[in-house]
Amino acid sequence: MDAKIEHVSVILPVSNDPLIVGNVSSRKSLKRHWNQLSRFQKNLACILLAGMCIFYVIFFVLPFNDPSRSSEVIDPMEHIQIAPFKERHERLASPVVKEIKLTDSLANPPTEEALAKPVAQQPEANLMQLEVVHQEPKEIVDNEENVLEENRRAPLAGAKDFKGPTNDRQRAVVDAVLHSWKGYKEYAWGHDNLKPISMGYSDWFGLGLTLVDSLDTLYIMDLQDEYDEARAWVEKYLKFDINREVNLFEVTIRVVGGLLSAYHLSGDRMFLDKAIDLGNRLLPCFDSPSGIPFSDVNIGSLAAHAPKWSPDSSTSEVTTIQLEFRDLSRASQNPVFEKVASRVNLKIHELDKNEGLVPIFINANTGQFRNFATVSLGARADSYYEYLLKQWLQTGKKADDYLIEDYQKSMRGVLNQLVRTTPNEKHVYIGELLNGKDFKPKMDHLTCYLPGTLLLGYKNGMPKTHLRLATDLLETCYQTYMKQPTQLAPEISYFNVNGESETDIYVKTNDAHNLLRPEFVESLYYFYAITGNRTYQDMGWTIFEAFNRYTKVKNGYTSIGNVKNPLNTRPRDMMESFWLGETLKYFYLLFSDDRNEIDLDKYVFNSEAHLLPIRDD
């Protein structure tokens, strides 16, 4: 009886609530069943439960998180929001320009006849006017900021529109650009040069040389996506407040020139702002005892100095910055850049020369040429002569300009002292003066820029002797390609003088490399653009096919070490920035159906094939 009572006393309190009884019974049952499961069954149940939790977090929790959290950690280029390429003409203009344009549009509204035309057929200057006229007058008065915002999206004056390739040869060049760009983007993005064979990169200054050099090439070819992703990288990642040693000349022609060219073609103010920043960081180079700039500068610390390998700078280095610095002053309305660069012009002008010819080295401390230095139109002096003519063109061809006088005098010196003809095949070439006096029958491929420069000068009033030399020299440069089994020119060619060689043009083993250089293609382009003769296109096509045959590799194009043997070209695993910046750009323009696609009366190419506007003052 006691046991029965004890049993009842335990059960009765719970039995009054059937729900609780059920819960207790259930808990006991679940626990009992769980304990009866095997270890495998328990593990499987845990895995299923964990999977359900992960599924819930991924699909129901994360979508409600703040997306900005992830962007702080993940920030690759592919996540940058890039504006559509067709809006590239619609970047921000300076406030002063915007106000002037707005005033002009209101004072000179378009006619009804103009409004009736499709927008594509209307003059570029009227496009902004159309936008203003189509707004309500009250909106203009009451919402000036909105009007200015609309005005920012108007095409900027001077922005140039390109339609892309129009024939198979141009399309082949575009394919080469895209092939090169794909390799660069995959293996060297943001670095200076692509190493296409080892699938890596090489940095010289760490300023994205290939990318910046390519901006105007991509723009001219109307490669929309590639241009936009390059622009996005420049805007976000190209910074100059870094502890980095750079060469004044190379950075000026490639980076400053590339940014200025992109600015002039697109009207995008961002490029100009970047160029101004870099230009200011290069100014310490001019703080030398003589005013002849030092060759190198740290763009972070702003400390300039002579090259580590020599107390002297190359003559071409100090005389091939003027086009860019002058344009930087005109575009930024800051005269300091033009002043320091023009002062170098004047100092070089006042130095003694050999019939206008200059030695290849100059000292920034003394301001004097190196005694008994080589005289050459190749490496270390070539673009000095090029920039004499092009600066004169850039500033409106003033009659009393000492720059054009120096150019004419130097070309007389070339004709009198450096031009020779081979004894058998009568190839006209330009040699060098060792120690400033001893003739050497050696011509760099770099010298093959000269035919195009001479023809450009002849177009602008230089004497007929320049035309004759340009034509003869162009043929010789072409033969330096055609006489090689690969139909690619070597870096340096030698010429027969007194029968010391079986052929009139020969190549030494150490000089047989080809770096994908542009100089001869540049000259072919000038000859086609100025004369309209399509023979020059055919010459260029032969060379372009040779580049495709012997330098194209899986991930781009590579320089080669031996143009003398098609079976052993010795690839060097390097794609220099000028391949995209110059060589392929000149090929594309050479093959254009419109030889005036770039108006040579409105633009001048710098030494890196970047376009700068010709000004009348």
Disulfide bonds with the S-S distance in Angstrom:
Cys448-Cys477 2.12
